[in-house]
């Protein structure tokens, strides 16, 4: 593995349920300390300040630390765990997957179960399973008290268990939590790149909390940073698999989001990014996401408003235990973001708005 692959393995295999992002934040902080000053807002979002040749404009590059996860909502008398989703889950995606339950005593392994298919009626088999029809088995057995023996409590968080893998096609990576650890890695690589090249602004590389449950950390982090311009970096749905209408594809470059359910991008900023990509010969795609949103949706409404956009990586099978993306897209993404930041001087940023 090269340095980027080791970084991605470290970040994606860490646990970071919404509201419990400490493990990921610590890994990100360790990597960022040599590059920038690191602080936190009171909700827990990480903010790395990288000073350039000028204190302003203030440029915010936002990733999010959390991943889709679950929370224990009930422990049955037999010791099975009922759970609720933290973020968007489809029941069939979660079924039969391994998970880690994080307790005060430590980590407990389990598997998501349901009524056995062998006993289902034909009509039941055709239905999509809801999360409330599933449970987690942590090795339940008669006279084994899960609460006492394992220390599991209602409110404990549960995260997928899956490893980072390089596919047979070495450009393709497979892992849980690419949404959005891929952007956490990008923040680190962007600040490292800026250390070598310089920039006419002050950059804030941010790892927000609780994005998957309502873009919450983006609001508090943006209030603290008070950015003059911001770019949310995240994943978006790849449309290059069977049954999908043609669209964003792996290996075709970063995706400029022209619309999502949380924001409409600043047109001038969007144009600047597209022009920069053409200038440095980085391929880009344009995409929309009618349902769902990014941290851009909360950032752009902060204080008096912030010119904002989202720049994403097309990713297959997001919000599951195994997502897939392209290393080439990642390298182009980082290169483009470094180049864009270097163009965001005071005059350029002032020209993005009438305010």
Order of alpha helices (4+ residues) and beta strands (2+ residues): alpha-alpha-beta-beta-beta-beta-beta-alpha-beta-beta-alpha-beta-alpha-beta-beta-beta-alpha-beta-alpha-beta-beta-alpha-beta-alpha-beta-beta-alpha-alpha
